[in-house]
Amino acid sequence: MLPDDALRALGDTLRELAADLYAGAEIDVSFDEPRRPEFGEFATNAAFALVRTARRAPQEVATALVAGLRSRTPRTVELFSSIEPVAGFINVRLAPPIWQAAVGAIVRDGEAFAVGSHRGERLSLEFGSANPTGPLVVVQGRALSLGDTLARTMRLRGYDVFVEWIINDTGGQLETLGRSVDARYRQLENPGVPFPDDGYPGDYLVAIARKLHDERATQIATMEPRERAAFMAQFARDVLVEQQWESAKRFRVRYDLWQSERELHETGRIAAGIERLKDLGLTYEADGALFFRATQFGDDKDRVLVRADGRPTYFCTDVAYHYEKLQRSDRVIDILGPDHHGYIGRLAGLAAALGYPGRLEVLIAQQVTLVRGGEQLSMSKRAGNIVTLDELVDEAGVDASRFFFAMLSTDSPLTFDLDLAVAQSNDNPVYYVQYGHARIASVLRRAAAADVRAAGSAELRSLQHPAELALARRLADLPHVAQSVVDQLAPHRLARYAREVAADFHQFYTECRILDEQRERRLARLALSLAAQRVLAIVLGLLGVTAPESM
């Protein structure tokens, strides 16, 4: 019997006891981890729900329930090493055979141990989307890491996930991009050509200007200035989007859809979104512009959809794009950059206006600060001194970059220590976790091949040492951790869990001789090591990090 089965059996028994003891009372019984480990592995507050019916204090009710358990259901009680009423709570510890069974299941089932049943729920997940005006930078790398980890975990738990990126390739930013590239192009012949004050000053545009000169100089020579800038904007857009796609791929992130904003306009989907709001009576005209009645849905002001000159606003694109996503998804999740806090309520209100209240959630991937040698690196895209995601990966590697980006919750600013990311020491969290996987692989290489094979079906009753049971408990928690990542949109929990598993294994390795002379104990400890290795590999895979066999 596995831990969830044992807790379920106890919950069923407590419900039956409550009905018998307190005039057919019906209660829900759930178990959580106590804040303090000395109170047990799990606890339930079921007694509190019976206080009014029983007209007794919570501790008296909890004591009566535990007494009933011991007298009426000894077989259920045998699944636990302790069941104690404390301050109205019922605190429990599972018996070692339950944790031993979990180890056996992990060794037998591998990744299937953590796989959730298919839920039939369609999720749209957008993250990383960047303006096609420059290469991906580190804050977008954080969104990529967080979003992809979420997507991988959602799929593991049985959700249908559609991962998408929107290319913001309309509006003033493309015009600015065209003028910026045009200036760089002309500077190839005349360095004195002035650069636009509002242009994109990064050196990456020089390379695009050279590519234009090498491939399209004859064509460009025949163009009028306005036509030339528009042509250069589209050319640069295509080059930069391809570079962004390659950077994402290098970062081990794949998208189901790269959605062009321009395509939304050209295919009439922008107009369809506007018509939907008009049909709902949620628009009005003022000063020649078309407004959405956003204040009816919690926004601080009504939002312009179409300007007086007929140009749609960026918010208008949001209407069309999100209307489309909401129609084909049961849940829509956007991970936006640190300058988008105002979008949280705005997009939630939009979803409600379109008839999908509560179906759209927005996470903010907070700012990233790079530190080297204890000093902060200056980063400003507008000033031209950017640190690209590719440059970060060149220095720190994909593994460290993805793990570091995922270590903190999305709403927490992140300090990325470049020196720590490349350090081969236990202070480096990704090295510490990967070393745990590699250390297990080393143990398995030293063990006799016959023992490793036999460990897959070994008798595990000798796993009684506190370090063994602590590791087994941690490994058994994988499905719950993965589900909490999905439920709370909290990918950082996987990074924390990976470190906890590695710490528990290192403790077990220190306190227990794995290749023990006694065969049953040796095989059981090899099985526990195999289980730990598989859990680490699964979690590292969800984080997009490799699981090395040696380091």
C-alpha positions, 0 to 999 in steps of 0.5 A: 500500500502506498502513502496516498492509499494509507491516508485515504483509508484513514480518512474514510475511517475517520468519516465513518467514526464521526458519523457513528460518534456524533449523530451522523455528522458528515465531515471532509478529511484532508491531510497536510504536512505540519509546519513542525516535523516533530508533530508528525508527517501528516495532520488533519484538523477533522476534529475542529469540524465536529466541535459544534455538533459534539459540543466538546473542545477540539482536543476532546473530539480528536482524542475520541476519534483516535480512541475509536480508531484504535479500538475499532479499526486495528488494521488501519492503525497498523498502517501508521507508526503513530496516531496522536491527538495534539491540540485538536489535530490528529498527527500521524506517521506512516509505518515503514512498510508504506514508505518502502512500498513507495520506493518499490513503486518508483523503481518499478514505474519510473516516470509513470510514478509521477504521471497524472491521469489524463484530465481532458483540460486544455491549457494555453500557455504563453511566455517569453514573447518579445518584441522582434526588435532585438535578441532575447535578453536575460529577463526573457530567459527567465520567462522561458525557463519558468514557462517551459518548466510549467509546460513540462510539468503540466503535461506530466500531470495529464493536461493538454498544453498548447505553448505559444509566443506572440510576435509583436510585429506591428505598430510604432516599434517596427517603424522605429526598427526600420529607421534604426536599421536604415541609419546603420545601413547608411553608416556603412558608407558614411559613419557620420549619418546621425542615428535616431534619438529613439532608435535601437542602439544595439550593435546587433543592428550593424550585423543586420545592416551588413546582411542587407547590404550584402544581399539586397543592396541593388534592390534597396538602391531603387527604393524611396526612403519611406519604402526602404525603411519599411522594407528594412523593418520587415527584413530585420524583423524576420532575421531577429525572429529567426534568431529568437527562435534559435535562442529558444531552441538552444535553451531547450524550449519548443513552441507549438505556435509563433503567432504574428500580430500582423497576421491577426490583422491581415486575417481579420481576427482583430476585427472579429475581436472588436465586433465581439465586444460591440455585440456585447454592448461593451464599446462606445465612441468618444472623440473619434476613438472606439473605447472598451468599457473596461471600468465595468470589469475592475480596470481604472479607466476605459481602454482605447481599442481604435484610435481616432486615426483608425489605428488599432491599439496594442490593447486591441490586439490583446482583445483579439488574441486572447478571445481566440485563446479563450475560445480554444482553451479551458485555461489561459496563462500568460507569463509577462515581463516585469513592466506589465503589472497593470495587465494582471487585472486588465486581462482578467477583466477582458476575459470576464467581459468576453464571457470567460471569467476566471479563465485567464491568469497572468504571472509576472516574471520579475527582473533579473540582476546579473552579478559578477565578482560581487558587482552588478552588471549594467543592462539596458536595451534602450542604452544598447548595453544589453546582455543577451540570453545567448551570451549568458548561456555561453558563460554559464551554460544552459543547465545552470541558467535554466536552474537559476532562473527557476529557483525563485517564485515568479513574483520575486526579483532574481539575482543571478550570480555568474561566478556561483553558476559556474562554480563546481562546488556544493554552494552551486545549487545546480551542481549540488543536484546534478552531483547527487545524480552522478554520485548515485550513478557512481555507486551503481557502477561500483556495485555488482551488475547482478546486484543492480539487476536484483535491486529492481525487485528487492525485499525492502523491509530492511529500510528502517534507518532514519536517513533511509526513511527520510529519503523514501518520504521525500521521493514519495512526495514527487507527484504532490510536488508536481501537482502543486507546481501546476495548481499554484503555477509555482515552478520554483517548487521543483528546483527546491524539491530537487535540492531537498532530494539531493540533500536527503540522498547525500545524508543517506549516503553519509550515514548508511553504507550502500554496498553493505556486506549483508545482501538484503540490506545492500539490495534494499539500499541499491533500490533506494538509490535507484529510486532517488536517481530516477526522481532526480532525473525526472525533476531535472528533466522537468526543469530542462536540465541534464542529469549527468552520469559523472562529473 
